[in-house]
Amino acid sequence: MGIPSSSIPRNPVIPEGQYTFAIQEMEKTSPREDERLMILMHLVTVAPVAGLSHREMFLIGTLEDPAGVDPQTWIQSFAATRMYNIFDKAGVQVPDGTEPEELDQICRDYRFDGQVTHSVNDGKRNAARKGQIDVRLTPYEEGVLTSGKPGPVPVAPVPTQPPAQPGRPTMRSATPQQPRPIPRAPQAPQAVQAAQAEPPVAAGDGAAQGAEEVEPPAAAPTPPVRPSAPPPRQAPRRA
């Protein structure tokens, strides 16, 4: 099949727009050196374009409570507020006392709509992220922003036919051409009149079948002959 080079996004972030998302996975992790608890929400778009990936990160743990075992840590966490806002829009019911590693089984395959916007990081909170694109996801109930119907999977665009170069014949559609009429030799006027006036001669009448009898042209009129003058009379001879 080959690599779809033209369809591979050059920007790793999801484009701005309105989407219907499905929750693929909820992952508990502690990627930082201080081992603070972080929840990763892996999302995938369903409509209007299917198959775009996005990830939301929720840092729950604090320096005082890295593992997030204290209920107050969750209650005071802004990241937990964002995560449960998505749960509410998707219709996810998380019972009290649920452990972080149980979220994946509870939330998988739930859907919600989301508005994706971009902003450029100014680097005030983290100088290493200055100039990078930050993605903001605002959740809504499914069907508010989109129809929720599955959309098409991105595919490589079909290459267009290059324009014809000068000096080269262009391809024409294979349209059947009408046969040209065969020119006929012109006939004498008298022969044409005879062909129109006389019916065809039947076979066996002394002429070939299909032949046409042509009248000979009329002879030119003969001028009248003038009588010759009488010979001169001779005078009688005297005796």
C-alpha positions, 0 to 999 in steps of 0.5 A, spaced: 500 500 500 505 504 501 506 510 506 500 515 505 505 521 506 501 527 504 496 525 509 501 524 515 500 531 519 506 535 520 503 538 526 502 533 532 496 537 535 489 536 533 487 541 529 482 546 531 474 545 530 468 541 533 469 534 534 465 528 537 470 524 541 470 517 544 474 515 550 479 509 548 483 509 555 484 511 562 491 510 564 494 511 571 501 514 571 507 517 575 511 520 569 515 525 573 521 524 578 517 526 584 512 521 582 506 525 583 499 521 580 497 523 573 491 520 569 491 520 562 485 520 558 486 517 551 481 520 546 479 519 538 475 523 534 468 519 531 465 525 527 466 529 523 473 526 521 474 519 524 481 517 527 484 523 530 488 522 536 488 526 542 490 526 549 488 529 556 493 529 562 490 531 569 496 532 574 492 530 581 498 529 586 501 534 590 508 535 593 505 533 600 500 528 597 504 525 591 499 519 590 493 522 591 491 518 597 487 524 601 480 525 598 482 533 599 487 532 594 482 530 589 477 535 591 482 541 591 485 539 584 483 543 578 485 537 574 480 533 577 475 538 576 476 538 568 476 531 568 470 530 572 467 535 567 468 531 561 465 525 565 459 529 566 458 531 559 459 524 557 454 521 562 460 517 565 458 515 573 464 514 577 461 511 584 465 514 590 471 510 593 473 508 586 480 507 585 484 511 579 486 504 576 478 502 575 477 508 571 479 505 565 474 500 565 468 505 567 469 510 562 471 506 556 467 507 549 463 513 552 462 519 547 462 527 548 462 533 543 468 537 544 471 544 542 478 544 540 482 551 540 489 553 540 494 558 543 501 559 543 504 558 550 508 565 553 513 561 557 511 564 564 509 558 568 514 554 564 520 557 560 521 550 556 514 551 553 515 558 550 512 558 543 509 551 543 502 550 541 497 549 547 490 545 546 484 547 550 478 542 550 471 544 552 467 538 553 459 538 551 454 533 551 454 528 545 450 531 539 450 539 541 456 540 536 456 535 531 451 530 529 455 524 532 455 520 526 461 516 524 465 521 519 470 519 514 477 516 515 483 521 512 485 518 506 491 521 501 488 525 496 487 523 489 492 526 484 489 530 479 491 529 471 497 534 469 495 539 464 497 538 457 504 540 455 504 544 448 506 540 442 503 533 445 496 530 443 491 530 449 487 524 450 480 525 447 474 521 450 472 515 446 466 517 442 464 513 436 464 517 430 459 517 425 461 515 418 462 520 413 458 520 406 461 517 400 461 522 395 458 520 388 460 522 381 455 528 378 450 525 373 448 529 366 442 532 367 438 528 361 440 522 365 438 524 372 431 526 368 430 520 365 432 516 372 426 520 375 421 519 369 422 512 367 421 506 372 426 501 373 426 495 368 424 488 370 429 482 369 427 478 363 425 484 359 432 484 355 435 489 359 440 488 365 436 488 372 437 495 375 439 498 369 436 505 367 434 507 359 436 513 357 433 517 351 438 519 346 439 527 345 434 530 340 438 532 333 438 539 331 433 541 326 436 541 319 435 548 316 430 548 310 433 547 303 432 553 298 430 551 291 436 553 286 434 558 281 432 556 274 437 556 268 437 562 264 432 561 258 436 562 251 434 566 245 431 563 239 436 562 234 434 566 227 434 562 221 
